[in-house]
Amino acid sequence: MTKTEKRIDKAIRVALTQACEQAKKQIHEFSWLTHTADLKKLPQSLKVSCYCKELPITAEQTQLISSLIIKELSAIDFAINAKAIAFLKE
C-alpha cells in the first residue's frame, strides 16, 4: 500500500467512524458499520455495510444513516451512491 493509499484509507475510516457515531446516537437499532474498497479503484469500489440490531428499519432511518455516510464522505471529496450502502442484521 502506497503512502497515498494509506492516507486515503485513513480519511475514509475517520469519515465513516464519524458517521457511525452519529448514527448510533440517533437510531437505537443501529449498531455499527464497516466498509470494503479497492483503493486503486475509488470511489466506485467503495461499499459500506451497516449492521442493525433489528431489521427492517424504517425508510426514514435508512435515509438518515445513508445521508450521514454520504455527508461525511463528501466532506473528504468522496462521492458514494446510496446503492453502495447495504443494511444487514447483526
C-alpha positions in Angstrom: 0.0 0.0 0.0 1.4 3.4 -1.0 1.5 6.4 1.3 -1.3 8.0 -0.7 -3.4 4.9 -0.4 -2.8 4.8 3.4 -3.8 8.4 3.6 -7.0 7.8 1.7 -7.8 4.7 3.7 -7.4 6.6 6.9 -9.5 9.5 5.7 -12.3 7.1 4.8 -12.1 5.3 8.1 -12.3 8.6 10.0 -15.3 9.8 8.0 -17.1 6.5 8.4 -16.4 6.5 12.1 -17.9 9.9 12.5 -21.0 8.8 10.5 -21.2 5.7 12.7 -21.1 7.5 15.9 -23.7 10.0 14.8 -26.0 7.2 13.6 -25.6 5.3 16.9 -26.7 8.4 18.8 -29.8 9.0 16.6 -31.0 5.5 15.8 -31.4 2.9 18.6 -31.5 -0.1 16.2 -28.2 0.9 14.5 -25.1 -1.0 15.8 -22.0 -0.5 13.6 -20.7 -0.2 10.0 -17.8 -1.5 8.0 -16.5 -0.9 4.5 -14.6 -2.6 1.7 -12.8 -0.9 -1.1 -10.2 -1.4 -3.8 -8.1 1.7 -3.1 -6.9 1.8 -6.7 -10.5 2.0 -8.0 -12.1 4.5 -5.7 -14.8 5.7 -5.3 -16.6 3.1 -7.5 -15.3 0.2 -5.4 -16.3 1.6 -2.0 -19.1 -0.4 -0.4 -20.4 0.3 3.1 -22.3 -2.3 5.2 -24.5 -1.1 8.1 -25.4 -3.5 10.8 -28.6 -3.1 12.8 -29.9 -4.9 15.9 -33.3 -5.4 14.2 -34.4 -5.3 10.6 -36.3 -3.9 8.9 -35.7 -0.4 9.9 -37.9 2.4 8.7 -37.3 4.1 5.4 -36.6 7.3 7.3 -33.9 5.6 9.4 -32.3 4.1 6.3 -32.4 7.5 4.7 -30.8 9.2 7.7 -28.0 6.7 8.0 -27.3 6.9 4.3 -27.3 10.7 4.4 -24.8 10.7 7.3 -22.5 8.4 5.4 -22.8 10.4 2.2 -22.3 13.7 4.0 -19.2 12.5 5.9 -17.6 11.0 2.7 -18.4 14.1 0.6 -16.5 16.2 3.2 -13.4 14.4 2.1 -14.3 14.6 -1.6 -15.6 11.0 -2.0 -19.0 10.5 -3.7 -20.8 7.3 -2.8 -24.1 6.2 -4.3 -26.8 5.2 -1.8 -26.9 1.8 -3.6 -23.4 1.1 -2.3 -24.8 1.2 1.2 -26.2 -2.1 2.5 -28.3 -2.7 5.6 -27.8 -6.1 7.4 -28.9 -7.6 10.6 -26.2 -8.3 13.2 
